[in-house]
Amino acid sequence: MRVDVQGLTVRYGSVTAVDDMSFSLSGNKIYGLLGRNGSGKTSLMSALAGYRRPIGTVMLNGAPVFENASVMRDVCLVRHSADAADKGDKVSYVLEYGKAWRDTWDDVHARELAELFKIPLKTKVGELSLGQRSALGVVIGLASRSPLTMLDESHLGMDTPTRYAFYDALLNDFMAHPRTIIISTHLIEELASLLEEAVIIDNGRLVLQEEADVLRSRGTEVTGNAAEVDEFTAGLTVLSTKSLGRVKAAMVYGALDDSQLIRARQLGLELGPIALQDLFVHLTEPVGGLR
Ligand SMILES: Nc1ncnc2c1ncn2[C@@H]1O[C@H](COP(=O)(O)OP(=O)(O)OP(=O)(O)O)[C@@H](O)[C@H]1O
């Protein structure tokens, strides 16, 4: 599903959560919506789901989403683990409801995922653990097979092995059934390999939208003996460093020219792609960022 946002503003009283934002998503990709706490991710997703009347326009496949039932039926927004469903409902009822409401719902897949994440079907949502509630949100999101599926930090309550099971399930399901999936997360590195495109927002404004591979090529990880790494990176923009014994890895922002590449080879340094997380921190820094 294609997404076109033009001049979108979301305000709560005097707070401007989304500030005159414009962008387009061509669709059928996994998008990462990245932003610091309070940057406007949830507000933006709510507007994309048609939950609020937009100031500006939000078009899904060329049609406005707000008060447009047929378009809204094609959208699934899983906001938080806790509000994935009514707390008094049994899990089995929640899945029945998904089936009844969504034309694209895959009930077999829903039950497979519920089993994978060990969610008891006869238990009430309010009696599930935080991790199970998160998993239920993810089950709803994936089984919905909605042309626009948005997962707003919905996997954060899961433990690490469960999150990795979720990433596998997400990728397999996306490859079998390509659709537009937008995920907001603070666990950027965990998800980085799944993301095809990143949309970075800060203070309600779009900082950048770029293919993840292109974004990663904006910097280089330089690894080698600490002394050589320090010599090589002197004068460059170093976003972060890690040391293990005498080995040091430095994340450097900006493209390296030919002479720098030759010098790195002479010093015996290894060069690799930069971590998305480091770029994200740099790009959303109030001081020293690119905005
Ligand atoms: N219902 C509300 N009433 C008043 N202000 C709100 C409301 N919801 C959000 N805000 C404000 O809007 C801004 C953006 O919030 P939003 O929840 O969209 O950000 P977020 O990027 O999703 O944050 P987080 O990563 O912490 O979940 C924040 O300043 C927040 O305090």
The ligand as an ORCA input file, in Angstrom:
! r2SCAN-3c Opt
* xyz 0 1
  N      -2.808     12.531     24.341
  C      -1.843     13.449     24.408
  N      -2.049     14.629     25.025
  C      -1.084     15.569     25.105
  N       0.144     15.431     24.576
  C       0.411     14.272     23.954
  C      -0.560     13.224     23.836
  N       0.004     12.198     23.156
  C       1.266     12.580     22.869
  N       1.511     13.821     23.339
  C       2.766     14.573     23.190
  O       3.094     14.589     21.809
  C       4.489     14.406     21.639
  C       4.737     13.191     20.751
  O       4.292     12.035     21.431
  P       4.253     10.616     20.728
  O       3.649      9.650     21.692
  O       3.644     10.737     19.393
  O       5.834     10.313     20.554
  P       6.612      8.919     20.375
  O       7.716      9.216     19.414
  O       5.670      7.836     19.998
  O       7.205      8.681     21.816
  P       7.731      7.332     22.540
  O       8.911      6.829     21.762
  O       8.133      7.844     23.887
  O       6.575      6.371     22.581
  C       5.093     14.296     23.024
  O       5.570     15.556     23.404
  C       3.922     13.900     23.895
  O       4.082     14.381     25.199
*
